[in-house]
Amino acid sequence: MGIAQDSFSLYRGKAYEGQISTTDVVEVVSRKVETALVQFGRAVIRGTEKRSCAPVGTATTAADIIGFSVRSMATSSPTPPANPANYVTGYAVYSVASVLRRGGMFALCIDGAEAGEPVSVILTAGENQGRLTVGAGAGLLVLNQVKWVDAVTAGEVGEIRVDGILNVSA
């Protein structure tokens, strides 16, 4: 006879970038990827073609952002896993990406955050472009309707909640 599990943790364990965080109602739309790979858990902008998206750039504004790329297990890695712990994941150009417009998901927080702080998108070119953090200033775009749900340690995955229009905080 098997042993039944009789205790459960109140809090979730580890999560992945771009993973939907709850079974609540979320709004996720499909968009064709233009220009470059859209990695999971990153901000994406409206593309130039009908119903398309692209990664953020250094000149992205809040009005350009349409949501955040959601992890999909149906999407294979566009690069072979030569080193399984370190390979690219996301939506390749001409793939159809799932984009979170409203609801909760997990994202990597580069600099750490306190619960309730607004999310900032990193616009500076490099490996963290499109990832999320907190703060304001050069290379950061503050979104006042997207918040960190709980305190997050720098470099860890935390939950964000998109509750409205993605706009710059006043």
N, C-alpha and C positions, 0 to 999 in steps of 0.2 A: 504494500500500500504506500502511495506517495505521501509526502509531507506537505501539508497545506501551508501557504504563506499566511501568517496571521497579523502581520504588521506592515504598514505602508508609511512612507515618508510623506509629510505634508507638502514638501517642496520638490519640484522637479530636479533631476540631476543635470548632466551636461546636455547641451543643445548644439545645433549646427547653424552656421550663418544662413539666413534666409528661411529657416524652418518656421512654419506657422506655429504660433505658441498656444493657441486655445482651440476649443471646439465651438467657440462663439461664432456668430455670423461674421464673416469677413467679406470684403469686396475685393475680388481678384479678377483682373482683366487680362486678356491675351493680346500681345503685341509682337509684330515681326521685328527682329533685331537688325539694325543697320550699323554700318561702319566698323564695329569692333565687338569683341567678346563682352558680354554682360555677365559679370560674376554674381554668384548668389549673395543676397543680403546687402546689396548696394543700391544707392539711389540711381534712378534712371530718368532720362529726359524724353520728351516727345521727339519722335523722329520727323524727317521731312516728308516721308511717304504716308499715305493713309494708314491709320492704325499701326504705327510703328514706334519703336523706341531705340535709344542709344545710350551708351555710358555718359556720365556727366563729364564736362570739360572745365577748363580753368575759367571760362567766361560764363558759366551757367548761372542763371538767376532762379529765384524761387518759382517764378511763373513757368519756367521750363520743366520743372520736376513734375513727373506724373505718378510717382510712387517708388516702390522698392522691390527688387527682384526676389521672387520666392523660390526656394529650393524645390526642385522636382526630381524625384527618384527615376523618372522616365527619361531624363536627359543624361546621356553619357558624356564622359569627359572628352573635350576636344583634343586633349594631349594624352599620349600613352603614359601609363603610370610607371615610368622608369624607376622612380623612387616613390613608392606608394604613399609615403607620408607627405610628399611635396609635389603635387601636380595640380594643374589648373582645372577648376570646375566652374560651370556656368553655361550660358546660352551662346552658342556660336552665331556668327553672322548668318542671316536668312533663317534661323531657327525661330520658333514661336516661344516667346518668354511669358511667364506668368508674373504679373506685376500687382503687388498689394496696394490698393488705394485707400482702404479703411480696415482697421482691425489691429491685431497684435502679431508680432513675429520676433524672432531672435536675430540679433546683429552683433558683430564684433565692435566693442567700444575701445577705441584706440587709447584715449587718455584717462579713462575712468569717468564715472558720473554718479551723482546723487539721485535718489528717487525723485521724480517729478521735474527734473531739469529738462529744458528743451534740447532736442537733438540738433547737432550741427553736422553738415555734410562737408567732408574734406574735398576741396576743389583742386588743391595743388597736385600737379602731375607726379605720378609715381605709383608704387604698389598699393598705397592706401587711398588713391583717388576714388571717390564714391562711397568710401566707408564712413562710419559714423563716429562722432565724438561729442564733446560739449565745448562751449566757449564761443567767442566772436573774434573777429580780426581778419587779417589778410589770409586768404586761402581757405576760409571757412564760411559756410552759408547757414545761418540759424533758421530753423523751421519751428515756429511757435505753436503749431498744432500737433507736433510729434514729440512725445515725452518718453524718457526712460522710466520704466515701471518701478524698478528697484535699484538700489545702489549697485554699481558695477565696478569691479577692479579694472584698472588699466590693462588692456590686452586680453580681456575675458569677454565671453559672449553674454549679453544681457537682453532683456526683453524691451521692445519699444511698442508704443501704442499710437497708431495714426487715428486721430479723432476729428479730422476736418481738413479744410483747405490747407495746402502746404504753402505757407507764406512767411515772410521775414518778420521776426518779432519787432515790436515797436520800441 
